[in-house]
Amino acid sequence: MSARKIEPIEARTALINVEVVLDHPPLTNSGLVAAAVAGDRDAFRQLVETDLPAALGTARIVTRSEADAADAVQDALLSAWKGLPSLRDHDAFRPWFRRQVVRSALRTIERRSRSIELDADIPAPVDDLDRAIDRRVLERAFEALAPKDRILLTLHHFWGLSIDETAAHLGIPAGTVKSRVHYAMERLRAAFAAEERR
């Protein structure tokens, strides 16, 4: 019996019937911004959709109105869409968009000549009367603050931005923001205590 020589199978014949499926990784923010600048509306939607709930909540706090909040966010979206070509750092889209929202909300209240207030129509938890009462007291205390205090507290506590991020949004030094947030919280505590005594 003679030994049979085994020939290796060539790679090209082994892969003839294999279908190759390439997955494209999701675009980064920078890639989405570049696509949006080129006119891709779906890329723009992907950029903003994760921030929309916070944007609407912030605009509602600033404008006191569901309708005005929606208008402010719509204006911010339009402003962001038009301003995308001027955004130098594509990775900085999120803080840049948040600034658009804050500016738009402030413009909305300036146009309406209203003071900034919390929305008192949000239903409180039914099973926790104490929390509901505390929330109403806090809302009245928040309404008593100056607009600058409300904006600072909204950015820092509602959006959870750091001192540096808040400073970038407002275009002021981080030390100034830290000091103002501290004093705004003191004023809010004092206003809360005064409301509790009423």
Secondary structure as UniProt FT lines:
FT   HELIX           11..14
FT   TURN            15..17
FT   HELIX           29..37
FT   TURN            38..39
FT   HELIX           41..49
FT   TURN            50..51
FT   HELIX           52..63
FT   HELIX           66..83
FT   HELIX           84..86
FT   HELIX           90..92
FT   HELIX           93..112
FT   TURN            120..121
FT   TURN            126..127
FT   HELIX           129..143
FT   HELIX           147..153
FT   HELIX           154..158
FT   HELIX           163..170
FT   HELIX           174..197
//
